[in-house]
Amino acid sequence: MAAGIELVGLTKRFHHGHAAAVDNIDLSVAGGEFFSLLGPSGCGKTTTLRLVAGFEEPTAGRILLDGVDVSGVPPHKRNVNTVFQSYALFPFMSVFDNVAFGLRYAKCSKAELKTRVGAALALVDMTSFSSRRPSQLSGGQQQRIALARALVLNPSVLLLDEPLGALDAKLRRSLKVELKALQERVGITFIYVTHDQEEALTMSDRLAVMHAGRIAQIGTPREVYEEPTDSYVADFLGAANLIEISVIERTVGSTSTLKLGDSVLTTSGAVPVAPGETAQAVIRPERIRVEEHGSDGANRVPALVERVVYLGAATQVMLRLATGESLQAVIPNDESSATWAQGTPVHCCLPADAIRVLAPAAGASTQAAESLAS
């Protein structure tokens, strides 16, 4: 049965007086949820996972598993299993014995062991590989066996520490879809650690973006991507155009007026700074429209095409504004798309519903937690 996880004031310091690797985190993960911890190396995501698993002891705070405090409970007594990036399969054992290892430790009967291992291998489509050794499997097949070995014990929470990190890009793309489908099938809680934004956006029901041991923002993939709370989240999660604007007029619940160089823009999003102040705004490359120079209409700014890069399904157009700011636009390669040559003067349309004014990044100048944080 899926279990919820709650972290209350969770803190971990590896050395007295140093910055906390995990710094006073509060987090609730619902039972059956696919939740991702996303961030760069050193942000504390793997340390958070290890604390939940019981491999590290918290300096302060509590870890609740379905409302029960397990902060002092050893790993083998928590109904939690972990899949590591290295998979940690036993090379001298067959696939069947690798999956059965935990059940033998739990003194499971032979009949039940055979049934449960068979079911676990069927779940990951690896039944026909049961007699092979790990060295005879591809990276993707080894990942499936590591998942089966973790799932065969019926954990209430499965922790995954960058399990696709060792695979090539094409295999990662296919397996992340399989992994999400598998989680929905088994219905247990997944907590997934990754530095890959595409993985987190594709698989997660919700995600937390981490920075310097703290959570910068929590939300659904769409919320965090389209409504970043600050410049750190906006810049980390996907491609982002960050531009400096000044606020002319702020209107709650309606459009607000901004200034970018000599151009006046409007935004329908919330504006977290007062009129007269400067701030950063973000607009995603796929929301920018490149039009012929002199195009009329609101929210249009003049620019010069600096570089054009063909990406297959789309074209990336690098633009330079009169303010000196650079923007990138991504234009789908369909029949309606225009071809822009380097040096062409154009106008860029920045839709009001695509511009988000950002609050200053909290702790932007703070040093990242020490490398032990992951």
C-alpha positions, 0 to 999 in steps of 0.5 A: 500500500502506498504511503505518504511521506512528510518531512518536518524541519529536516536538516542535515549538517555534515560538519559543525559550523558548515552550511547545511546540506539539507536546510530546514525542509518542510515537504509533504508527498501524498501516497501514490504520488510520483514526486521528483527532487530536481536540482544541480549537483550540491543542492541537497537532493540526494542527501534528502533521499538518503535521509528518507531511506535511513542511510543518513541521520538527520541533525534536526527535524522529523521524517514521517511515514504515514504519520509515524516518525521513522527518523531513528528507525534503521533502513532495513526496518523502514518499508522503503526501498532504493534504486541507485544510479549504479543499480548495484546488482550482484554480478555472480548471481542470475537475474532471478537470484538478484531479484529474489535476494531480499525475499531470501533475507526475509525468509520467504517460502520457496513457493511464495519466492518463486511466485513473487519473483516471477510477478516482479520480472513480468512487471518489468518485461524481463521474464525471459532473462531470469537465468542470465547474469547482469553482465549479459544485459544491456544498461536498460535491462539492468535498470529494469532488474534493479526496479524489479528487485526493489518492487518485489519486496512490496515497499510503500515508498520507492526512492530512485536516485538518478536511475537513468543517469548512466544510460544514453539519451535515447534510452533515457527518453524511452525508459522514463515513459515506461517508468511513469507507466510502471509507477501508475500500475503498481500505485506506490509512492515514488520519490525520484532524484534527478538533475535532468529537467526533462525527466522531472517534467515528463514523469512527475505529478509534482516536483520540488526545485532545490537550491543550496539545501532548501526548496526553491519551489514546489508545484506541478510540472506545468506550474513550476515551468510556466509560473516560476517564483524567482530567477533561479527556478526560471533559469534552471528549469528549461530554456529561459529568456531573462530580461531586465524590466522596470515596473510602470504600473501594477494592477492586481487581478488585471494587466500590469505595465512594464518597460523594456528599454524604450518599449512598453509591455503588458503582462497578465501575470502577478508582479511581485515588485512595486511600481518604479522598481526594476526586476527580471522577467522571464519568457520561454523561447517557444512563446516568442513570435518573430515577425517582419520589422514594422509589425503593428500591435502591443508587446512588440519590440524591435530586434536583429537576428544574430544567428539561426540554428536548425534543430530538426523539428524547430528552428532556434533564432537568436535575437539582439534587442536594442537594449543589448539584451539577447533573446532566443526564440524557438519556431516550429518547422511547419509550412507557416514558418518564415525563414529568417536570415542572419542580420535581418531586422525583425519585431518580436511579439512577447505575449502578455500571458507569457511574460512573468515578472520574477521575485529576486532569487532567495539566497542567490548569493549564498554559496551552495551546500558542500559537495557531500550534499550530492 
